[in-house]
Amino acid sequence: MTQEETLTCKETVMGDLRIWCAARSKQMTVHYDSRKLLITVKNTGRLEHEKDVILHMEGYRTGPERTDRDVHLVRNEQAVNIELLIVGELRVLTGMSRQRSA
């Protein structure tokens, strides 16, 4: 709408993904810890009392063969829809509500 870039995405030296919202001077950082199999999402657009999102990677078998495996992300012992999580975090970063109004 404004013909200017609102979100800028860059990879840090440590391999983290950093998304900057120029309109609000806020940023979101996605960090992957390969040793602990954790993904941490920090978002300065969130309210102060809201915590960082910490996701754990869990592998599971999808069939009888050893190679029949997949992985999903878990938060509070519940599988996470990563697409919805990221869209919600981007909405918060840009100052919108987490969910679209009907």
Sequence and secondary structure as in RCSB ss.txt:
>XXXX:A:sequence
MTQEETLTCKETVMGDLRIWCAARSKQMTVHYDSRKLLITVKNTGRLEHEKDVILHMEGYRTGPERTDRDVHLVR
NEQAVNIELLIVGELRVLTGMSRQRSA
>XXXX:A:secstr
  SS  EEEEE TTS EEEEETTTTEEEEEEEETTTTEEEEEETTS TT   EEEEEEEEE SSSTT EEEEEEE
TTEE  HHHHHHHHHHHHTT  SS   
